Amino acid sequence: MLKFVLNQKIQFVLVRPSHPGNIGAVARAIATMGFDQLALVSPSEHPHPESRARSSAALDVLLNASVHNDLEDAIGDSGYVVGTTARNRRISVPVSPIRDFVDEIVRISDKQKISIVFGPETSGLSNEEIDRCNHLVYIPSGEKYSSLNLAMAVQVVAYEIKMSLSPDEKIIPDRNLASGQEMELFYEHLKEVLLETGFLNPRNPKQLMRRLRALFNRAELDENEVNIMRGILTSYQKPKE
């Protein structure tokens, strides 16, 4: 089961979701990003066998979702409400791409509960529901086909929040890099072989060797890789029968 929770002050709210399977898929989507706060406003059916099936390992998130009769009840304990939209609206509520506003979501959630609200699959949030939001966000998409499945939209927003909360660190393999002395011996060996094969100009070998040094320095060879390279070089030096 997925238990790692980044921030329990961020709640994902689905307003009148019409397909039970989407509810399960949303539970899974937020769980994979480390969240477990899900609220449902007037779902068509809940819980449902299809939502259970599509929640996969996030069944606990699905079954612990709070169910409400209206949006006001679902966001009653939230200090800030972010609505989602798939289109430009002529309204006074400020609108931003999710990536441009995600840092503000994280900043607010450090101090108080915040709700991210998603409307019904076919129509989105109503004007009355938008009036309850402090800010609107959207996911930039292609002009010809801008519609995202509900679970996909939730996944994108949850991912953006997760990355702002805790950016993934670069995974650095556990390697024993070759020492400076080992690299110098390798470069001497390389120069020797390249002179023997005629690849290097014996009257001016330094310029090309500097380029080769830069190349292998960028590669950050480990001890085993240096040994492999020197083994290859030695194979060129074996007397031919």
C-alpha positions as CSV (number, residue, x, y, z in Angstrom):
1,M,0.0,0.0,0.0
2,L,1.1,3.5,-0.7
3,K,1.6,5.3,2.6
4,F,4.2,8.1,2.0
5,V,2.4,11.4,2.4
6,L,4.1,14.7,1.5
7,N,1.6,17.2,2.7
8,Q,-1.8,16.4,4.3
9,K,-2.9,20.0,4.0
10,I,-3.4,19.6,0.3
11,Q,-6.8,18.1,-0.6
12,F,-8.0,17.1,-4.0
13,V,-11.8,17.6,-4.5
14,L,-13.9,16.0,-7.3
15,V,-17.2,17.8,-7.9
16,R,-20.0,15.5,-9.2
17,P,-17.7,12.9,-10.9
18,S,-20.0,10.9,-13.2
19,H,-17.8,7.8,-13.8
20,P,-16.9,5.6,-10.8
21,G,-13.8,4.4,-12.6
22,N,-12.5,7.9,-12.7
23,I,-12.7,8.2,-9.0
24,G,-10.6,5.1,-8.5
25,A,-8.1,6.3,-11.1
26,V,-7.9,9.7,-9.3
27,A,-7.2,8.0,-6.0
28,R,-4.4,6.1,-7.6
29,A,-3.1,9.3,-9.3
30,I,-2.7,11.3,-6.1
31,A,-1.4,8.3,-4.1
32,T,1.5,7.8,-6.6
33,M,2.5,11.4,-6.0
34,G,2.4,10.9,-2.2
35,F,-1.0,12.5,-1.3
36,D,-4.0,10.9,0.4
37,Q,-6.5,13.6,0.9
38,L,-9.5,13.1,-1.4
39,A,-13.0,14.6,-1.2
40,L,-16.0,13.8,-3.4
41,V,-18.9,16.1,-3.9
42,S,-22.2,14.2,-5.0
43,P,-20.5,11.3,-6.7
44,S,-22.9,9.2,-8.9
45,E,-21.9,6.1,-7.0
46,H,-19.4,5.5,-4.2
47,P,-17.9,3.2,-3.5
48,H,-18.2,1.1,-6.6
49,P,-16.6,-2.1,-7.9
50,E,-15.1,-0.2,-10.8
51,S,-13.6,2.5,-8.7
52,R,-12.1,-0.2,-6.4
53,A,-10.5,-2.0,-9.3
54,R,-9.0,1.2,-10.8
55,S,-7.6,2.4,-7.5
56,S,-5.2,-0.5,-7.6
57,A,-2.8,-0.1,-4.6
58,A,-4.4,3.1,-3.5
59,L,-7.6,1.5,-2.2
60,D,-7.0,3.0,1.2
61,V,-7.1,6.5,-0.3
62,L,-10.3,5.7,-2.1
63,L,-12.1,4.2,0.9
64,N,-11.0,7.0,3.2
65,A,-12.3,9.7,0.8
66,S,-14.8,12.1,2.4
67,V,-18.2,12.4,0.7
68,H,-20.1,15.7,0.7
69,N,-23.4,17.0,-0.6
70,D,-22.0,20.3,-1.9
71,L,-18.8,22.0,-2.6
72,E,-19.2,24.4,0.3
73,D,-19.1,21.5,2.7
74,A,-16.1,19.9,1.1
75,I,-14.0,23.0,1.3
76,G,-15.3,24.3,4.6
77,D,-12.1,23.9,6.5
78,S,-9.8,25.1,3.7
79,G,-8.2,28.5,3.9
80,Y,-7.6,28.7,0.2
81,V,-9.3,27.1,-2.8
82,V,-7.8,26.5,-6.3
83,G,-10.2,25.6,-9.1
84,T,-9.2,24.0,-12.3
85,T,-10.3,25.0,-15.8
86,A,-9.7,23.7,-19.3
87,R,-10.6,26.9,-21.1
88,N,-10.2,30.7,-20.8
89,R,-13.1,32.4,-18.9
90,R,-14.1,36.0,-18.8
91,I,-14.2,36.2,-15.1
92,S,-12.5,38.2,-12.3
93,V,-10.9,35.2,-10.7
94,P,-7.1,35.2,-11.6
95,V,-6.0,32.3,-13.9
96,S,-2.5,30.8,-14.2
97,P,-0.9,27.8,-15.8
98,I,-0.4,25.2,-13.1
99,R,3.4,25.3,-13.3
100,D,3.4,29.1,-12.8
101,F,1.2,28.9,-9.7
102,V,2.4,25.7,-8.0
103,D,5.0,27.3,-5.8
104,E,2.2,29.5,-4.4
105,I,0.1,26.4,-3.7
106,V,3.0,24.9,-1.7
107,R,3.6,28.1,0.1
108,I,0.0,28.4,1.2
109,S,-0.2,24.8,2.2
110,D,2.6,25.2,4.7
111,K,0.3,27.4,6.8
112,Q,-3.2,26.2,6.1
113,K,-5.3,23.6,4.3
114,I,-5.8,24.1,0.6
115,S,-8.2,22.5,-1.8
116,I,-7.6,21.8,-5.5
117,V,-11.0,21.5,-7.1
118,F,-11.9,19.6,-10.3
119,G,-15.3,19.9,-12.0
120,P,-17.4,17.2,-13.7
121,E,-15.9,15.4,-16.6
122,T,-18.2,16.9,-19.3
123,S,-18.8,20.4,-18.1
124,G,-16.2,21.5,-15.6
125,L,-16.9,23.8,-12.7
126,S,-20.0,26.0,-12.8
127,N,-19.7,29.8,-12.5
128,E,-21.1,29.5,-8.9
129,E,-18.4,27.0,-8.0
130,I,-15.7,29.2,-9.6
131,D,-16.9,32.1,-7.5
132,R,-15.8,30.1,-4.4
133,C,-12.3,29.8,-5.7
134,N,-9.4,32.1,-4.9
135,H,-7.5,31.2,-8.0
136,L,-7.9,29.1,-11.2
137,V,-5.2,27.0,-12.8
138,Y,-5.1,25.2,-16.2
139,I,-2.9,22.7,-17.9
140,P,-1.5,24.0,-21.2
141,S,-2.4,21.7,-24.0
142,G,-2.6,21.4,-27.8
143,E,-5.0,23.7,-29.7
144,K,-6.7,21.0,-31.7
145,Y,-7.4,18.7,-28.7
146,S,-7.3,20.3,-25.3
147,S,-9.5,17.9,-23.2
148,L,-7.8,15.7,-20.6
149,N,-9.4,12.8,-18.8
150,L,-10.2,13.7,-15.2
151,A,-7.6,11.3,-13.7
152,M,-5.0,12.5,-16.2
153,A,-5.6,16.1,-15.2
154,V,-5.4,15.3,-11.5
155,Q,-2.2,13.3,-12.2
156,V,-0.5,16.3,-13.9
157,V,-1.5,18.8,-11.1
158,A,-0.4,16.4,-8.4
159,Y,2.9,15.8,-10.1
160,E,3.6,19.5,-10.4
161,I,2.8,20.0,-6.7
162,K,5.0,17.1,-5.7
163,M,7.9,18.4,-7.7
164,S,7.6,21.8,-6.1
165,L,7.3,20.2,-2.6
166,S,10.2,17.9,-3.0
167,P,12.2,18.0,-6.2
168,D,13.7,14.6,-7.1
169,E,17.4,14.6,-6.5
170,K,19.7,13.4,-9.2
171,I,20.5,9.8,-8.7
172,I,24.3,9.3,-8.6
173,P,25.5,5.8,-9.1
174,D,27.8,4.4,-6.4
175,R,31.1,4.4,-8.4
176,N,34.7,4.5,-7.4
177,L,36.1,7.0,-9.9
178,A,39.6,6.5,-11.1
179,S,42.3,8.4,-9.3
180,G,44.3,11.2,-10.8
181,Q,47.3,8.9,-11.0
182,E,45.3,6.1,-12.7
183,M,44.1,8.6,-15.3
184,E,47.6,9.9,-16.0
185,L,48.8,6.4,-16.5
186,F,45.9,5.8,-18.9
187,Y,46.7,9.0,-20.8
188,E,50.3,8.0,-21.2
189,H,49.3,4.6,-22.4
190,L,46.8,6.1,-24.8
191,K,49.4,8.5,-26.2
192,E,51.9,5.7,-26.6
193,V,49.4,3.5,-28.6
194,L,48.2,6.3,-30.8
195,L,51.8,7.2,-31.7
196,E,52.5,3.6,-32.5
197,T,49.4,3.3,-34.8
198,G,50.2,6.6,-36.5
199,F,47.0,8.3,-35.4
200,L,49.0,11.0,-33.5
201,N,51.4,13.3,-35.2
202,P,54.7,12.7,-33.3
203,R,55.8,16.3,-34.0
204,N,52.7,17.8,-32.5
205,P,50.7,15.3,-30.3
206,K,49.7,17.7,-27.6
207,Q,46.7,19.4,-29.3
208,L,44.8,16.2,-30.0
209,M,45.7,14.7,-26.7
210,R,44.2,17.7,-24.9
211,R,40.9,17.1,-26.8
212,L,41.1,13.4,-25.8
213,R,41.7,14.3,-22.2
214,A,38.7,16.6,-22.2
215,L,36.6,13.8,-23.7
216,F,37.6,11.2,-21.1
217,N,37.4,13.7,-18.2
218,R,33.8,14.4,-19.1
219,A,33.1,10.7,-19.0
220,E,34.3,10.4,-15.4
221,L,35.7,6.9,-15.8
222,D,35.7,4.6,-12.8
223,E,38.5,2.2,-11.9
224,N,37.0,-0.7,-13.8
225,E,36.4,1.4,-16.9
226,V,40.0,2.6,-16.9
227,N,41.2,-1.0,-16.7
228,I,38.9,-2.0,-19.6
229,M,40.3,0.9,-21.7
230,R,43.9,0.0,-20.9
231,G,43.1,-3.6,-21.8
232,I,41.9,-2.5,-25.2
233,L,45.0,-0.4,-25.7
234,T,47.3,-3.3,-24.7
235,S,45.5,-5.6,-27.2
236,Y,46.8,-3.2,-30.0
237,Q,50.3,-3.6,-28.7
238,K,50.5,-7.4,-28.8
239,P,52.9,-8.7,-31.4
240,K,51.0,-9.9,-34.5
241,E,51.7,-13.4,-35.8
